[in-house]
């Protein structure tokens, strides 16, 4: 007696499936079965053709299929300030260019338009989830939902007034109200996002720690990005920023520390002891000459390290494929060890490690049965990627975001052979031109 094939929404047939979990695994001629927005199975294509009768079959026979990339740190709306002020030191860049432009132009509409532009760019580069920190976070959430992307929305906190909020209490109250309003939205999660130790007071950081504990929320914060930041903390508080955060109760398994360029061995051990996570933004750190994070030492200590692009105003690309390459190369160059951050590990940092930092690793980050079908497909038959002996190696060292052909979030196809399915590219470009004219003529 023959058994009828089981129904499914989609079967993706790939030259290689790279599930990330278990580590280092490459599955040639395998398929990913999707139904109801979830991965039902990962199995040999020959077997999938017998066992499943999908409504749609995608034959990607020259592709590597990977989990959707997780951008662990960005400021999506700042895409509208890409190239506004380049080749400057961080505090000069912030004080004399970025912060004045934000004061004049940032609004709900600015953040929505900029975030939508960022979502389009990220989807075209295989990014399916991003962790954001910016003003008017509700506008970022709307843009992500309109794009169909997954987003961790940062409830930003700073002492400085902005068009969004007047002081730290106002930021906190507005962020928490937004979280209460949208907390059950499937594609959204939330983080408390104090900007940095040098822009948030002890009292406000204590409140952040309290809310994080009570509501079980991650804390997403820039820390130890520059030597100047550390010197300022020693002068103002008598301790380095990380020690200050520790004394205020912020170190723990919910902390996502962004940049962490300047760390002592004791501070690396402190991160490991408390189960903290690091968002490594290699390109931004290099471009701003902030330094190079000790990634090899962090990984060897057992610290979970994910990858972020930072904002397009400082990177200037929301391109996690290039961040994988930079992360691997910088780790090798700084440590003097060519085996540091091998290709498979760089891919893990861009997927499962980022998901783990956000507390989403039971949902995304690997191609595992039961997880959400957040998936990207990368062509491997281009001039730049042939021959292909090792798909892990090609993804990190040879492939570019222009080779990302298809992207799914929750099983929904958002990028179809390089074409966005939920967003109007011409409208997004037109809105960008509007803001370019306004900001450029200011």
N, C-alpha and C positions, 0 to 999 in steps of 0.2 A: 504494500500500500504506500503510494507516494504521498509526501507531505507538501502541501501548497506553500509557496514562498510567502513570507510574512510581509505585510505592507510597511512602507516607510515613506517619509517625505522626500528624502534625498539620499543618494549614495554618491560619494565622491571617490572616483577611481583615480589613484595617483601612481606615478612612477615610484615615489618614495613617500611613506608616511613617517614623520619624525615625531613621536608622541611626547618627548621630553621626559616623561615618566613611564617606565624606569629610565634612568640617565643613560646616555650614550647610544640608545637603541635607534636603529634605522631599519624600517620595514619595507623592503622592496615589493612593488606590485601588490600593494595593499589598498583597502578601501575604508572610508569612514562612513558609517551609517548614521543618519540623522532622522529623528522623529520627535515631533512635539518640542522642538527647540533644543533637544538633548542628544548627546552622542549615545547611540544604542549599542554600537559595536565597532571595533577596529579589527579587521580580519583580512586574510588574503582575498584578492579580487575574484579569483576563480570561485572561491567559496561564497563570497557575497552575491555573485550572480545566481547561484543556486538557491540561497537562503532568503533573499529579499526581492520584493517587487516594488521598487520605488516609483513615486509619481514623477521624479526627475532623476536622471542619471547624468552626472558630470564626468566626462572622460578627460582627465587632466594627466595624460600619459607622459608628459615631459616635465612634470612639476614635482616639487617637494611640497607636501602639505604639512603645515606646522600649526601649533596653537597660535591664536591671535596674540600679538605682542602687547605687553603691558607697559605703558609709559608712566613710570613711578613718580615723576615730578615734572610739572609744566605749569605755565601761566597762559592758558589757551588764548585769551583775548589779546595778549600782547603780540599776536601775529600781525595785527594792524600796525605795529611799530617796528616791523622787521626792517633792519638797515637804517633806522632813524639816526642812530648814533653808534658808530663802530670804532674799534681800535682805541678804546679808552680804558682806563683803570676803573674798577667796579664802582667805587664811591663817587668818582667824577661822573661816570655814566649815569648813576642813580640820581645824584644831587642836582646836576646841572642839565640833564636831558630827559630822563625817563620820568622822574617824579613831577617836574614841571608840566610835561605833556599830559600826564595822567590827571593832574589837578585841573587842567583846562578842558580836557576832552572826555574823560571816562564817564560813562553813563550806562544805564541799562541797555540802551540800543547799541552803544559801542561794544559792550561786552558780548551781547548776543551775536552781533555781526562778526566780531573777531573770533569768537569761539566757533561759530559755524565754519568760518574759513579754516580754522585749525582742525576741526573735525574732518573736513574734506581732505586736507593734506594728510592727516594721520591715517585715515582709511585707505588712501592711495598708497600708503607705505606699510600696510599690514597691521596697524595698531588698532586694536578693538576695545581697549580700556585705557583711560588716562586718569591720573590723580592730579587734581587742579588746586591752585591757590590763587585767588584773585578777588577783586571787588565785585559786587553784584552777582554773587554766586547763583542766584536763581536764574539769571540770564544764561549762565554757562550750562545749568541743568536743562533749560529749555532747548538750547542748541544741541546738546548731546542727545536728548530724546528725539528731536526732530531728525537728527542724523541716523538714529537707531543704534548709537554707540553706548557702551557701558562707561560710566564715569564715577569716580570717587570725588565728591564735591567738598572742597575745603571751606570750612567756616573760618574765614580769615579774621585774625585779631592783631591789632596794632594800636599804639597809643595815639597815632597821628590822625587828625581829622582828614576825611576825604569826601568826595561827592556821595559816597555810599553810607558813611557813618561818622558820628562826631567824636567818639572816644572808644576805649576798649570795651566798656560796658555796652555801648550801642552795637558794636560789632558782634559781641557775644550774644546779645539778646536777639538780634536779627538772624544770626546764623542758626541758633537753636530753634527759633520759630520756623525757619525754612526746613530744617531737619524734621521737625514734628509734622510739617505739612506734607513732605514728600518721602518720608521714611519707608513707606510701603511700596514705593515705585520700583518695579523689579530691576531695572537697569541701573539704578542709582544706589550708591552708598555714601557715607559721610565721614569726614575727618575734621577734628579740630585743627586749625591751621594758624597758630601764632607765627607771625612773619619770621622773626629772628630774635635771639636774646637781646640784641642791641636796640630793638624797636618795641619791646614789650617789658613792662615793669614786673618786679617780683610779685606784687599783689595780683596782677592779671595772670601771670604764669601759674600761680597757686590755684586760681580759679579754673584755669584750663585743666590742671592736673585733677582737680576735684570732679569736674564734669566728665573728663575722660574715664575716670574710675567708675563713677556712678552710671554712666550711659554705655560703658564698654566701647569707647570710640578710639580709633588711632589718633595720634598727635603727629602732625606733619609740619616740620620746622627746618629752616635753614640754620646750619650750625658749623662753626669752624671752617668757613669758606675762605677767609683771608687772614694773614698775620695781623693786619690792622684791627680786625674784629677782636682778636685775642688780646692784643695790647690794650685796646679800649676797655675790655672787660676787667683786666687786671688793674687798670687805673681806677675804674669806677666801682668795682665790686670786690676787688682783692683776690679773685679767683678766675680761672679760665672759664669760658662759657659752658663747657660740658659739665664741669664740677658744679657750677651754679644751677644748671638744670637738675643735676642729681640731688643737690641739697633741697630743691623745691619739689622733689617727688615726681619728676617727669620721666626719669629713665625706667624703662620697662618694656615688655614685649609688644606694647602698642606704639612705641616711638619709632617714627620714620625720620631719621636724621639725614638731611639733604646736604650734599657736598662732602663734608668731613675730610677736607683736604689736609688739614694740619692736625695730626694726632700723635700723641706720645704712645709708647708701648703700653703704659698704664691705662690710657684712655681706650685703646683698642680692647684691652682686657675688661674694662668697665662695660663697654658695649656688649661683649660676649657674656659677661656675668649676668647682665640684666635682660638678655634676649632681645636687644634692640635691632632695628633694621636700618640699612643705609641705602639711600638713593644716590647712585653714582652718576654724575653728569660730566663725563669726560670732556666733551667738546666745549661746553660752556666754560669749564675751569681752564682749559687751554687758551681759549679765545680771550678771556679776561685776565690771563696770566695770574690766576689765583694760585696755581700750583697743581700738583698731581696727587690724588688720593692714594693711600697705601693699600690698594685693593688686595694684593696678594696676602699681606699680613692680616687683613680683616677676614678674608676667607679661611686662612689657615687657623685663625682663632675661633672659627665657627660662626662668625657673624653673617647673617643673611644679607646679601647685597643684590639689589635690583638696579635697573638702569632707567634714567630719565633724560629727556632732551633739554630740560629747562625751557624757558620761553623762547620764541623765535626772535625776540628783540636782542637776545644775547648769544644765540647759538650759530646760525640763524635758520636752522632746519629742524622740523619736527620729524626726525628721521631716525628711527630706532635701529634699523639695519646698519646705518653708519655708526651709531653709538656702540653696537656690538663690536664692530671692528676696532674703533678707538679704544674701547675698554680692554680688549685683548692686547692691542699693541702697546698701550700705555703701561699696562701691568707688566708686560715683558721688559719694556725699556727701563722702567723705574727700578724693577727688582733685579735686572740683569739675568733673569731666568727665562729662557725661551719656552719653557713648559708652563709658565704661569698663565692662567685663564685660557685653557684650550678652547677650541671652537665650540664643542658641545656645551661647555660650561657658560660661555658667553650667551648662547641661545637660552640656556636655562635661566640666566640672570634677566634676560629680556622677557621671560614668560612666567615660569612658575615662581621664581624668587620675588618678582614684583607682586604677583597674586598673593603670595604668602605674607608679604609686608602689609598688604591691605586687608588681611584676614579673609581673602576670597579664594584661597587655594583649594577649598573643597568644591568650588564652583567652576573655576577657570584655571588656566595656566598649563594644562596638559591635555592631550587627546586621550581621555580615559572614559570608559563607559560610565554613564550617569552624570557626567559634567555637562555644562552648557556648551552648545556647539558654537564656540567662538574660535574661528578657524581662518587661516590665511594660506593662499597657494602662491608659490613663487616659481616662475618659469626657469628651467635649467637647460634649455636648448638654444640659448642665444649665443652669439659669437663670443661674448664676454664670459660665458659659463660652460663652454665645452672645451675639452672633454670633462666629465665630472666623475672623479674617482671617489670623492668623499662629500656627500651633500652637506654635512655639518661644516666642513671647511669652506665650501662654496658659499653657503649662506652668510658666513661671517666675513670672509676675506675677498670674495669675488662678486657676489650679487649686489644689486642696487635696488632701491625702492621702485624704480620704474619696471622691474620685473615681477612685482606683485600684481597678479592678474585677477584674483578673486578673494573676497573677504566675506565671511559670514559672522553675524552676532546673534546668539540665541537661535541659530538655524536659519536666520533670514539673510538672504544674499544682498549685501550692501555695495559690493563692487563686483561688477560682472564684466570680465575681460577689459579691465581698466576703466569702465564706465560706472559712475556713481548712480545708484538706483533710487536713493531717497533724497538727494540734494540736486539743486539746479546750479550747475557750475557757472553758467553765464550770469545768473543773478548774484551769486556769491562774489564773482569778480567785479561786477558793477558796484556792489556795496563797498568792496575794498577800495575801488577807485574814488568813491565819494569821500571816504575817510582819508585817503591819501591827499586829496585836494584840501580838505579842512586842516589836517595836521601840517601838511607841507607849507601852507600859506600863513601859518600862525607866527 
